Amino acid sequence: MVPSKLPKSFTLGGFQDPVEYDPKHPFHDEPYTLRSIEIQSADWFGKDKLGFVKLKAVIRNSKPKSDLPGIAFLRGGSVAMLMILRPKDSRDKRWVVMMERPPVPAGSLAFWEIPLGMVDKSGTFTGAAAKEIHEETGLKIPAGELIDLTALALQDSRRLESKSLQQAMYPSPGGSDEFIPIFYGRRKELITLRVCDYEDLWREGARDAKTLAAWALYEGLNRSGVIQEELVHRRKTHRSQPSQNEPDGTV
């Protein structure tokens, strides 16, 4: 274990955002500060790339016995993809691409989930999503054709939020910093993969938070017409632009 002591004046970033200055917020009169961090373990990807970190932080205000829970598992961002396939010979049938993995923490050798991949520091979320769906399924989708469902859903949010939050889904915010933007892509073709009938997605993906979040976002944005508006906007923009090469991140 490697303790790392920080100055008492070091304020936790999240509490420096608008939420801190909201007089109605319960922490407004007694703001919290980050007092120290103890690195308990770290995993490396190769010789010089830091992978996962487990730490214990001391975060408190002036009140006794009021420390916030400070144990955290840091693994960074990932991207998830809701890929809907529509057979050429059917107008109504929809299939969702699912991956069957053997996740050790879940204790299963056949766990169904939508495609997921980690984000490299040098890549964009959109580019990472396009790369992941290509690696997992063989489908090549231009990054410019993907729709960020989480960003669309949050664009009209009226809630005052911390600037440190990503436009993404947080599967376990009480214990990990992992955030997952969820993208939507579509194709009118069938491929040799494990697929799930869209109407059964809520049932077959009930154990996977990413799948349930993707399904809920798609249903809400589709019913409200937001996805259709975005597609129409992109088609109009594409027609008004001169022919050019695929955008960065295309695979």
Accessible surface in RSA format (square Angstrom, percent):
REM  Atomic radii and reference values for relative SASA: ProtOr
REM  Chains: A
REM  Algorithm: Lee & Richards
REM  Probe-radius: 1.40
REM  Slices: 20
REM RES _ NUM      All-atoms   Total-Side   Main-Chain    Non-polar    All polar
REM                ABS   REL    ABS   REL    ABS   REL    ABS   REL    ABS   REL
RES MET A   1   165.46  85.7 101.37  67.1  64.08 152.6  88.62  75.3  76.84 101.8
RES VAL A   2   100.88  66.4  99.94  90.5   0.94   2.3 100.88  87.7   0.00   0.0
RES PRO A   3    86.13  62.8  69.07  63.0  17.06  62.0  69.07  57.0  17.06 106.1
RES SER A   4    46.37  39.2  40.91  54.6   5.47  12.6  21.21  45.2  25.16  35.3
RES LYS A   5   162.77  79.4 135.06  82.9  27.71  66.0  91.89  82.7  70.88  75.5
RES LEU A   6    51.82  28.9  40.42  28.9  11.40  28.7  42.35  29.7   9.47  25.5
RES PRO A   7    86.23  62.8  72.61  66.2  13.63  49.5  85.38  70.5   0.85   5.3
RES LYS A   8   161.00  78.5 148.99  91.4  12.01  28.6  92.81  83.5  68.19  72.6
RES SER A   9   100.71  85.1  69.44  92.7  31.27  72.0  58.16 123.9  42.55  59.6
RES PHE A  10    98.41  49.2  91.85  56.9   6.57  17.1  98.41  59.7   0.00   0.0
RES THR A  11    35.74  25.4  28.08  28.5   7.65  18.2   8.71  11.7  27.03  40.9
RES LEU A  12    49.63  27.6  49.63  35.5   0.00   0.0  49.63  34.9   0.00   0.0
RES GLY A  13    40.33  49.7   0.00   N/A  40.33  49.7  30.53  83.8   9.79  21.9
RES GLY A  14    24.15  29.8   0.00   N/A  24.15  29.8  15.80  43.4   8.35  18.7
RES PHE A  15    31.69  15.9  31.64  19.6   0.04   0.1  31.69  19.2   0.00   0.0
RES GLN A  16    94.93  53.1  80.48  58.8  14.45  34.4  20.64  43.9  74.28  56.3
RES ASP A  17    17.78  12.5  16.01  15.9   1.77   4.2   1.77   4.2  16.01  16.0
RES PRO A  18    44.03  32.1  36.14  32.9   7.89  28.7  41.46  34.2   2.57  16.0
RES VAL A  19    28.39  18.7  28.05  25.4   0.33   0.8  28.39  24.7   0.00   0.0
RES GLU A  20    29.22  16.8  26.53  20.1   2.69   6.4   7.43  14.4  21.79  17.8
RES TYR A  21   141.38  66.0 126.87  72.2  14.51  37.8  93.87  70.5  47.51  58.6
RES ASP A  22    45.98  32.2  40.46  40.3   5.52  13.0   9.33  22.0  36.64  36.5
RES PRO A  23   101.73  74.1  81.08  73.9  20.65  75.1  81.19  67.0  20.54 127.7
RES LYS A  24   186.75  91.1 156.08  95.8  30.67  73.0 106.33  95.7  80.43  85.7
RES HIS A  25    47.18  25.8  38.20  26.6   8.98  23.0  22.10  22.8  25.08  29.2
RES PRO A  26   112.26  81.8  76.93  70.1  35.33 128.4  90.01  74.3  22.25 138.3
RES PHE A  27    54.54  27.3  54.22  33.6   0.32   0.8  54.32  32.9   0.22   0.6
RES HIS A  28    65.20  35.6  53.16  36.9  12.04  30.8  27.92  28.8  37.28  43.4
RES ASP A  29   120.45  84.4  95.22  94.8  25.22  59.6  33.97  80.0  86.47  86.2
RES GLU A  30    51.48  29.6  51.13  38.7   0.35   0.8   9.18  17.8  42.30  34.5
RES PRO A  31    62.16  45.3  54.56  49.7   7.61  27.6  55.62  45.9   6.54  40.6
RES TYR A  32    12.60   5.9  12.56   7.1   0.04   0.1   0.35   0.3  12.25  15.1
RES THR A  33    29.35  20.9  29.35  29.8   0.00   0.0  27.59  37.1   1.76   2.7
RES LEU A  34    10.00   5.6  10.00   7.2   0.00   0.0  10.00   7.0   0.00   0.0
RES ARG A  35    60.75  25.5  55.02  28.0   5.72  13.6  14.03  19.2  46.71  28.3
RES SER A  36    12.36  10.4  12.36  16.5   0.00   0.0   5.15  11.0   7.22  10.1
RES ILE A  37    36.99  21.0  36.70  27.3   0.29   0.7  36.70  26.4   0.29   0.8
RES GLU A  38    54.48  31.3  54.34  41.1   0.14   0.3  10.69  20.7  43.79  35.8
RES ILE A  39    51.99  29.6  50.87  37.9   1.12   2.7  50.87  36.6   1.12   3.1
RES GLN A  40    49.71  27.8  31.53  23.0  18.18  43.3  10.80  23.0  38.91  29.5
RES SER A  41    58.29  49.3  48.35  64.5   9.93  22.9  45.49  96.9  12.79  17.9
RES ALA A  42    44.61  41.0  17.66  27.2  26.95  61.3  18.03  25.4  26.58  70.4
RES ASP A  43    81.13  56.8  78.26  77.9   2.87   6.8  16.15  38.0  64.98  64.8
RES TRP A  44   143.87  57.7 116.77  56.5  27.10  63.6  99.60  53.1  44.27  71.8
RES PHE A  45    77.14  38.6  64.50  39.9  12.64  32.9  70.72  42.9   6.42  18.4
RES GLY A  46    63.72  78.6   0.00   N/A  63.72  78.6  41.30 113.3  22.42  50.2
RES LYS A  47   209.03 102.0 173.27 106.3  35.76  85.1 123.73 111.4  85.30  90.9
RES ASP A  48   129.51  90.7 102.78 102.3  26.73  63.2  37.81  89.0  91.70  91.4
RES LYS A  49   106.77  52.1 103.34  63.4   3.43   8.2  73.94  66.6  32.83  35.0
RES LEU A  50    90.20  50.2  69.45  49.7  20.75  52.2  69.45  48.8  20.75  55.8
RES GLY A  51    15.39  19.0   0.00   N/A  15.39  19.0   1.03   2.8  14.36  32.2
RES PHE A  52    44.23  22.1  43.81  27.1   0.42   1.1  43.87  26.6   0.36   1.0
RES VAL A  53    16.00  10.5  15.19  13.8   0.81   2.0  16.00  13.9   0.00   0.0
RES LYS A  54    79.01  38.5  78.10  47.9   0.92   2.2  62.72  56.5  16.29  17.4
RES LEU A  55    17.71   9.9  17.71  12.7   0.00   0.0  17.71  12.4   0.00   0.0
RES LYS A  56    99.65  48.6  98.02  60.1   1.63   3.9  40.57  36.5  59.08  62.9
RES ALA A  57    11.87  10.9   6.70  10.3   5.17  11.8   6.70   9.4   5.17  13.7
RES VAL A  58    40.90  26.9  38.65  35.0   2.26   5.4  40.90  35.5   0.00   0.0
RES ILE A  59    17.35   9.9  17.20  12.8   0.15   0.4  17.20  12.4   0.15   0.4
RES ARG A  60    90.77  38.1  90.72  46.2   0.05   0.1  16.88  23.1  73.88  44.8
RES ASN A  61    11.81   8.1   5.43   5.2   6.38  15.4   2.35   5.6   9.46   9.1
RES SER A  62    94.40  79.8  56.02  74.8  38.38  88.4  56.76 120.9  37.64  52.7
RES LYS A  63   115.83  56.5 109.48  67.2   6.35  15.1  56.29  50.7  59.54  63.4
RES PRO A  64   119.80  87.3  97.25  88.7  22.55  82.0 108.70  89.7  11.10  69.0
RES LYS A  65   214.20 104.5 163.90 100.6  50.30 119.8 120.10 108.1  94.10 100.2
RES SER A  66    24.63  20.8  13.99  18.7  10.64  24.5  23.03  49.0   1.60   2.2
RES ASP A  67    69.07  48.4  44.96  44.7  24.11  57.0  24.87  58.5  44.20  44.1
RES LEU A  68    44.79  24.9  39.27  28.1   5.52  13.9  39.38  27.7   5.41  14.5
RES PRO A  69   125.44  91.4  94.58  86.2  30.86 112.2 106.65  88.1  18.79 116.8
RES GLY A  70    14.51  17.9   0.00   N/A  14.51  17.9   5.33  14.6   9.18  20.6
RES ILE A  71    97.71  55.6  87.14  64.9  10.57  25.5  87.14  62.8  10.57  28.7
RES ALA A  72    25.39  23.3  24.62  38.0   0.77   1.8  25.39  35.8   0.00   0.0
RES PHE A  73    75.86  38.0  75.29  46.6   0.56   1.5  75.29  45.6   0.56   1.6
RES LEU A  74    59.15  32.9  57.82  41.4   1.34   3.4  58.09  40.8   1.06   2.8
RES ARG A  75    58.44  24.5  48.72  24.8   9.72  23.1   6.58   9.0  51.86  31.4
RES GLY A  76    26.26  32.4   0.00   N/A  26.26  32.4  24.27  66.6   1.99   4.5
RES GLY A  77    10.94  13.5   0.00   N/A  10.94  13.5   0.65   1.8  10.28  23.0
RES SER A  78     0.57   0.5   0.57   0.8   0.00   0.0   0.04   0.1   0.53   0.7
RES VAL A  79     1.35   0.9   1.15   1.0   0.20   0.5   1.15   1.0   0.20   0.5
RES ALA A  80     0.72   0.7   0.00   0.0   0.72   1.6   0.72   1.0   0.00   0.0
RES MET A  81     1.44   0.7   1.44   1.0   0.00   0.0   1.44   1.2   0.00   0.0
RES LEU A  82     0.00   0.0   0.00   0.0   0.00   0.0   0.00   0.0   0.00   0.0
RES MET A  83     0.00   0.0   0.00   0.0   0.00   0.0   0.00   0.0   0.00   0.0
RES ILE A  84     0.00   0.0   0.00   0.0   0.00   0.0   0.00   0.0   0.00   0.0
RES LEU A  85     0.00   0.0   0.00   0.0   0.00   0.0   0.00   0.0   0.00   0.0
RES ARG A  86    57.45  24.1  57.45  29.3   0.00   0.0  17.35  23.7  40.10  24.3
RES PRO A  87    12.62   9.2   8.91   8.1   3.71  13.5   9.77   8.1   2.85  17.7
RES LYS A  88   174.78  85.3 135.26  83.0  39.52  94.1  82.55  74.3  92.22  98.2
RES ASP A  89   136.99  96.0  95.98  95.5  41.01  97.0  52.59 123.8  84.40  84.2
RES SER A  90    41.39  35.0  25.36  33.8  16.04  36.9  22.11  47.1  19.28  27.0
RES ARG A  91   222.35  93.4 196.04  99.9  26.31  62.6  79.44 108.6 142.91  86.6
RES ASP A  92   127.73  89.5 108.76 108.3  18.96  44.8  38.54  90.7  89.19  88.9
RES LYS A  93    81.65  39.8  77.49  47.5   4.17   9.9  46.12  41.5  35.54  37.9
RES ARG A  94    42.76  18.0  39.80  20.3   2.96   7.0   3.70   5.1  39.06  23.7
RES TRP A  95    66.71  26.8  66.71  32.3   0.00   0.0  62.11  33.1   4.60   7.5
RES VAL A  96     0.00   0.0   0.00   0.0   0.00   0.0   0.00   0.0   0.00   0.0
RES VAL A  97     0.00   0.0   0.00   0.0   0.00   0.0   0.00   0.0   0.00   0.0
RES MET A  98     1.02   0.5   0.00   0.0   1.02   2.4   0.00   0.0   1.02   1.3
RES MET A  99    24.38  12.6  23.55  15.6   0.83   2.0  24.38  20.7   0.00   0.0
RES GLU A 100    79.09  45.4  48.76  36.9  30.33  72.2   9.13  17.7  69.96  57.1
RES ARG A 101    63.23  26.5  62.48  31.8   0.75   1.8  28.11  38.4  35.13  21.3
RES PRO A 102    83.64  61.0  74.98  68.3   8.66  31.5  75.15  62.0   8.49  52.8
RES PRO A 103    38.62  28.2  28.41  25.9  10.22  37.1  38.59  31.9   0.04   0.2
RES VAL A 104   132.02  86.9 116.65 105.6  15.36  37.0 121.82 105.8  10.20  27.7
RES PRO A 105   136.34  99.4  93.15  84.9  43.19 157.0 104.95  86.6  31.39 195.1
RES ALA A 106    58.38  53.7  21.96  33.9  36.42  82.8  32.69  46.0  25.69  68.0
RES GLY A 107    71.15  87.7   0.00   N/A  71.15  87.7  36.86 101.2  34.29  76.8
RES SER A 108    36.27  30.7  27.27  36.4   9.01  20.8  21.91  46.7  14.37  20.1
RES LEU A 109   156.15  87.0 136.66  97.8  19.50  49.0 136.66  96.0  19.50  52.5
RES ALA A 110    59.47  54.7  42.28  65.2  17.20  39.1  42.28  59.5  17.20  45.6
RES PHE A 111    32.94  16.5  30.46  18.9   2.48   6.5  32.94  20.0   0.00   0.0
RES TRP A 112    62.69  25.2  54.57  26.4   8.12  19.1  46.66  24.9  16.03  26.0
RES GLU A 113    15.67   9.0  15.67  11.9   0.00   0.0   0.38   0.7  15.29  12.5
RES ILE A 114     0.00   0.0   0.00   0.0   0.00   0.0   0.00   0.0   0.00   0.0
RES PRO A 115     0.12   0.1   0.00   0.0   0.12   0.4   0.00   0.0   0.12   0.7
RES LEU A 116    38.33  21.3  30.69  22.0   7.65  19.2  30.69  21.6   7.65  20.6
RES GLY A 117    11.06  13.6   0.00   N/A  11.06  13.6  11.06  30.4   0.00   0.0
RES MET A 118    92.30  47.8  68.09  45.1  24.22  57.7  45.79  38.9  46.51  61.6
RES VAL A 119    35.23  23.2  13.64  12.4  21.59  52.0  14.06  12.2  21.17  57.4
RES ASP A 120    73.79  51.7  66.20  65.9   7.59  18.0  28.22  66.4  45.57  45.5
RES LYS A 121   213.01 103.9 175.17 107.5  37.84  90.1 126.20 113.6  86.81  92.5
RES SER A 122   108.58  91.8  65.72  87.7  42.85  98.7  55.65 118.5  52.93  74.1
RES GLY A 123    38.50  47.5   0.00   N/A  38.50  47.5  24.96  68.5  13.53  30.3
RES THR A 124    90.73  64.5  82.16  83.3   8.57  20.4  82.87 111.3   7.86  11.9
RES PHE A 125    67.05  33.5  63.68  39.4   3.38   8.8  63.68  38.6   3.38   9.7
RES THR A 126    44.55  31.7  44.16  44.8   0.38   0.9  18.70  25.1  25.84  39.1
RES GLY A 127     9.40  11.6   0.00   N/A   9.40  11.6   6.83  18.7   2.58   5.8
RES ALA A 128    16.04  14.8   7.28  11.2   8.76  19.9  12.36  17.4   3.68   9.8
RES ALA A 129     0.57   0.5   0.06   0.1   0.51   1.2   0.57   0.8   0.00   0.0
RES ALA A 130     0.00   0.0   0.00   0.0   0.00   0.0   0.00   0.0   0.00   0.0
RES LYS A 131   114.55  55.9 114.55  70.3   0.00   0.0  57.51  51.8  57.04  60.8
RES GLU A 132    19.06  10.9  18.10  13.7   0.97   2.3   3.73   7.2  15.33  12.5
RES ILE A 133     0.00   0.0   0.00   0.0   0.00   0.0   0.00   0.0   0.00   0.0
RES HIS A 134    56.65  31.0  52.99  36.8   3.66   9.4  27.58  28.4  29.07  33.8
RES GLU A 135   112.72  64.7  74.93  56.7  37.79  90.0  38.25  74.0  74.47  60.8
RES GLU A 136    47.96  27.5  33.12  25.1  14.84  35.3   3.73   7.2  44.23  36.1
RES THR A 137    20.48  14.6   0.00   0.0  20.48  48.8   3.57   4.8  16.92  25.6
RES GLY A 138    50.53  62.3   0.00   N/A  50.53  62.3  28.86  79.2  21.67  48.5
RES LEU A 139    12.75   7.1  12.07   8.6   0.67   1.7  12.73   8.9   0.02   0.0
RES LYS A 140   136.11  66.4 120.98  74.2  15.14  36.0  63.24  56.9  72.88  77.6
RES ILE A 141     1.79   1.0   1.79   1.3   0.00   0.0   1.79   1.3   0.00   0.0
RES PRO A 142    20.83  15.2  20.83  19.0   0.00   0.0  20.83  17.2   0.00   0.0
RES ALA A 143     4.42   4.1   3.76   5.8   0.66   1.5   3.81   5.4   0.61   1.6
RES GLY A 144    41.69  51.4   0.00   N/A  41.69  51.4  28.85  79.2  12.84  28.8
RES GLU A 145    90.29  51.8  75.02  56.8  15.27  36.4  38.04  73.6  52.25  42.7
RES LEU A 146     4.04   2.2   0.00   0.0   4.04  10.2   0.00   0.0   4.04  10.9
RES ILE A 147     2.08   1.2   2.08   1.6   0.00   0.0   2.08   1.5   0.00   0.0
RES ASP A 148    33.02  23.1  29.56  29.4   3.46   8.2  14.85  35.0  18.17  18.1
RES LEU A 149     0.00   0.0   0.00   0.0   0.00   0.0   0.00   0.0   0.00   0.0
RES THR A 150     7.18   5.1   6.66   6.7   0.52   1.2   7.18   9.6   0.00   0.0
RES ALA A 151    25.40  23.3  23.42  36.1   1.98   4.5  23.71  33.4   1.68   4.5
RES LEU A 152    22.54  12.6  18.02  12.9   4.51  11.3  18.33  12.9   4.20  11.3
RES ALA A 153    41.95  38.6  17.28  26.7  24.67  56.1  20.85  29.4  21.10  55.9
RES LEU A 154    61.45  34.2  52.15  37.3   9.29  23.4  52.15  36.6   9.29  25.0
RES GLN A 155   101.91  57.0  67.78  49.5  34.12  81.2  27.07  57.6  74.83  56.8
RES ASP A 156   111.58  78.2  94.58  94.1  17.00  40.2  40.50  95.3  71.08  70.9
RES SER A 157    54.73  46.2  20.56  27.4  34.17  78.7  21.04  44.8  33.69  47.2
RES ARG A 158   235.92  99.1 195.53  99.7  40.40  96.2  80.06 109.4 155.87  94.5
RES ARG A 159   175.36  73.6 153.64  78.3  21.72  51.7  62.53  85.5 112.83  68.4
RES LEU A 160    93.48  52.1  79.44  56.8  14.04  35.3  83.05  58.3  10.44  28.1
RES GLU A 161    62.85  36.1  50.90  38.5  11.95  28.4   8.82  17.1  54.03  44.1
RES SER A 162    20.63  17.4  14.73  19.7   5.90  13.6  14.73  31.4   5.90   8.3
RES LYS A 163   160.94  78.5 128.53  78.9  32.41  77.2  80.28  72.3  80.66  85.9
RES SER A 164    71.43  60.4  42.67  56.9  28.76  66.3  43.65  93.0  27.78  38.9
RES LEU A 165    85.94  47.9  67.24  48.1  18.70  47.0  67.24  47.2  18.70  50.3
RES GLN A 166    75.32  42.1  66.00  48.2   9.32  22.2   6.66  14.2  68.67  52.1
RES GLN A 167   100.76  56.3  93.05  68.0   7.71  18.4  33.12  70.5  67.64  51.3
RES ALA A 168    12.27  11.3   0.18   0.3  12.09  27.5   0.20   0.3  12.07  32.0
RES MET A 169    33.06  17.1  27.14  18.0   5.92  14.1  28.97  24.6   4.09   5.4
RES TYR A 170    57.30  26.8  39.54  22.5  17.77  46.2  34.74  26.1  22.56  27.8
RES PRO A 171    48.73  35.5  18.73  17.1  30.00 109.0  21.42  17.7  27.31 169.7
RES SER A 172    58.66  49.6  53.23  71.0   5.44  12.5  29.38  62.6  29.28  41.0
RES PRO A 173   100.39  73.2  73.76  67.2  26.63  96.8  74.95  61.9  25.44 158.1
RES GLY A 174    73.27  90.4   0.00   N/A  73.27  90.4  45.31 124.3  27.95  62.6
RES GLY A 175    30.87  38.1   0.00   N/A  30.87  38.1  25.00  68.6   5.87  13.1
RES SER A 176    19.92  16.8  12.14  16.2   7.78  17.9  14.19  30.2   5.73   8.0
RES ASP A 177    56.06  39.3  46.01  45.8  10.06  23.8  32.29  76.0  23.77  23.7
RES GLU A 178    22.98  13.2  22.59  17.1   0.39   0.9   0.31   0.6  22.67  18.5
RES PHE A 179    29.75  14.9  29.75  18.4   0.00   0.0  29.75  18.0   0.00   0.0
RES ILE A 180     2.74   1.6   2.74   2.0   0.00   0.0   2.74   2.0   0.00   0.0
RES PRO A 181     1.94   1.4   1.94   1.8   0.00   0.0   1.94   1.6   0.00   0.0
RES ILE A 182     0.00   0.0   0.00   0.0   0.00   0.0   0.00   0.0   0.00   0.0
RES PHE A 183     3.06   1.5   3.06   1.9   0.00   0.0   3.06   1.9   0.00   0.0
RES TYR A 184     7.02   3.3   6.58   3.7   0.44   1.1   1.92   1.4   5.10   6.3
RES GLY A 185     2.83   3.5   0.00   N/A   2.83   3.5   2.83   7.8   0.00   0.0
RES ARG A 186    99.31  41.7  92.57  47.2   6.73  16.0  23.72  32.4  75.59  45.8
RES ARG A 187    56.97  23.9  52.89  27.0   4.08   9.7  15.90  21.7  41.07  24.9
RES LYS A 188   143.04  69.8 134.40  82.5   8.65  20.6  77.18  69.5  65.87  70.2
RES GLU A 189    57.94  33.3  55.42  41.9   2.52   6.0  15.69  30.4  42.25  34.5
RES LEU A 190   102.70  57.2  74.44  53.3  28.25  71.0  74.60  52.4  28.10  75.6
RES ILE A 191    43.74  24.9  23.33  17.4  20.41  49.2  31.66  22.8  12.08  32.8
RES THR A 192   144.55 102.8 116.09 117.7  28.46  67.8  85.03 114.2  59.52  90.0
RES LEU A 193    52.53  29.3  27.01  19.3  25.52  64.2  35.35  24.8  17.18  46.2
RES ARG A 194   113.05  47.5 100.07  51.0  12.97  30.9  23.42  32.0  89.63  54.3
RES VAL A 195    41.13  27.1  25.83  23.4  15.30  36.9  25.83  22.4  15.30  41.5
RES CYS A 196     5.63   4.3   1.54   1.7   4.10   9.6   4.20  10.6   1.44   1.5
RES ASP A 197    27.14  19.0  23.89  23.8   3.25   7.7   7.01  16.5  20.13  20.1
RES TYR A 198     4.95   2.3   4.47   2.5   0.48   1.3   4.47   3.4   0.48   0.6
RES GLU A 199   111.12  63.8 101.15  76.5   9.97  23.7  52.98 102.5  58.14  47.5
RES ASP A 200    51.74  36.2  51.74  51.5   0.00   0.0   2.64   6.2  49.10  49.0
RES LEU A 201     0.09   0.0   0.09   0.1   0.00   0.0   0.09   0.1   0.00   0.0
RES TRP A 202   118.73  47.6 116.98  56.6   1.75   4.1 103.65  55.3  15.09  24.5
RES ARG A 203   127.85  53.7 115.00  58.6  12.86  30.6  52.32  71.5  75.54  45.8
RES GLU A 204    86.68  49.8  68.51  51.8  18.17  43.3  10.24  19.8  76.45  62.4
RES GLY A 205     0.73   0.9   0.00   N/A   0.73   0.9   0.73   2.0   0.00   0.0
RES ALA A 206    58.70  54.0  41.64  64.3  17.06  38.8  41.78  58.8  16.91  44.8
RES ARG A 207   212.16  89.1 181.45  92.5  30.71  73.1  60.68  82.9 151.48  91.8
RES ASP A 208     6.44   4.5   5.46   5.4   0.98   2.3   1.00   2.4   5.44   5.4
RES ALA A 209    51.85  47.7  39.90  61.6  11.95  27.2  44.08  62.1   7.77  20.6
RES LYS A 210    17.15   8.4  17.15  10.5   0.00   0.0   4.68   4.2  12.46  13.3
RES THR A 211     0.19   0.1   0.19   0.2   0.00   0.0   0.19   0.3   0.00   0.0
RES LEU A 212    65.02  36.2  63.38  45.3   1.64   4.1  63.66  44.7   1.35   3.6
RES ALA A 213    23.05  21.2  13.90  21.4   9.15  20.8  22.65  31.9   0.40   1.0
RES ALA A 214     0.00   0.0   0.00   0.0   0.00   0.0   0.00   0.0   0.00   0.0
RES TRP A 215    76.76  30.8  76.76  37.2   0.00   0.0  72.82  38.8   3.94   6.4
RES ALA A 216    55.04  50.6  43.67  67.4  11.37  25.9  46.83  66.0   8.21  21.8
RES LEU A 217    37.61  20.9  34.41  24.6   3.20   8.1  37.58  26.4   0.03   0.1
RES TYR A 218     4.34   2.0   4.34   2.5   0.00   0.0   0.57   0.4   3.77   4.7
RES GLU A 219    40.32  23.1  39.77  30.1   0.55   1.3   7.67  14.8  32.65  26.7
RES GLY A 220    31.04  38.3   0.00   N/A  31.04  38.3  26.57  72.9   4.47  10.0
RES LEU A 221    14.47   8.1  13.80   9.9   0.67   1.7  13.94   9.8   0.53   1.4
RES ASN A 222    44.03  30.4  36.58  35.4   7.45  17.9   0.38   0.9  43.65  42.2
RES ARG A 223   180.08  75.6 142.63  72.7  37.45  89.2  75.88 103.7 104.20  63.2
RES SER A 224    74.28  62.8  38.66  51.6  35.63  82.1  48.24 102.7  26.04  36.5
RES GLY A 225    19.77  24.4   0.00   N/A  19.77  24.4  19.45  53.4   0.32   0.7
RES VAL A 226    33.13  21.8  32.65  29.6   0.48   1.2  32.65  28.4   0.48   1.3
RES ILE A 227     4.08   2.3   4.08   3.0   0.00   0.0   4.08   2.9   0.00   0.0
RES GLN A 228    79.48  44.4  78.04  57.0   1.44   3.4  54.62 116.3  24.86  18.9
RES GLU A 229   118.97  68.3 110.50  83.6   8.47  20.2  45.89  88.8  73.08  59.7
RES GLU A 230    40.16  23.1  37.31  28.2   2.85   6.8   3.93   7.6  36.23  29.6
RES LEU A 231    29.19  16.3  28.63  20.5   0.56   1.4  28.64  20.1   0.54   1.5
RES VAL A 232    60.30  39.7  60.30  54.6   0.00   0.0  60.30  52.4   0.00   0.0
RES HIS A 233   113.06  61.8 110.02  76.5   3.03   7.8  66.76  68.8  46.30  53.9
RES ARG A 234    68.63  28.8  63.78  32.5   4.85  11.5  35.69  48.8  32.94  20.0
RES ARG A 235   112.04  47.0 108.75  55.4   3.29   7.8  56.25  76.9  55.79  33.8
RES LYS A 236   125.41  61.2 119.03  73.0   6.39  15.2  67.70  60.9  57.71  61.5
RES THR A 237    50.68  36.0  46.76  47.4   3.92   9.3  43.99  59.1   6.70  10.1
RES HIS A 238   138.62  75.8 132.84  92.3   5.79  14.8  85.09  87.7  53.54  62.3
RES ARG A 239   168.90  70.9 135.64  69.1  33.26  79.2  72.99  99.8  95.91  58.1
RES SER A 240    91.51  77.3  50.74  67.7  40.77  93.9  50.86 108.3  40.65  56.9
RES GLN A 241    86.93  48.6  73.26  53.5  13.67  32.5  20.45  43.5  66.48  50.4
RES PRO A 242   110.96  80.9  95.72  87.3  15.24  55.4 107.45  88.7   3.51  21.8
RES SER A 243   122.74 103.7  80.64 107.6  42.09  97.0  56.12 119.5  66.61  93.3
RES GLN A 244   136.23  76.2  99.02  72.4  37.21  88.6  41.27  87.9  94.96  72.0
RES ASN A 245   139.75  96.4 123.17 119.0  16.58  39.9  32.97  79.4 106.78 103.2
RES GLU A 246   106.59  61.2  84.84  64.2  21.75  51.8  39.68  76.8  66.91  54.6
RES PRO A 247    68.59  50.0  54.83  50.0  13.75  50.0  66.19  54.7   2.39  14.9
RES ASP A 248   144.51 101.2 120.37 119.8  24.13  57.1  44.01 103.6 100.50 100.2
RES GLY A 249    32.97  40.7   0.00   N/A  32.97  40.7  21.11  57.9  11.86  26.6
RES THR A 250    41.35  29.4  16.02  16.2  25.33  60.4  16.02  21.5  25.33  38.3
RES VAL A 251    51.60  34.0  27.51  24.9  24.10  58.1  47.04  40.9   4.56  12.4
END  Absolute sums over single chains surface
CHAIN  1 A    15764.8      12557.3       3207.4       8933.9       6830.8
END  Absolute sums over all chains
TOTAL         15764.8      12557.3       3207.4       8933.9       6830.8
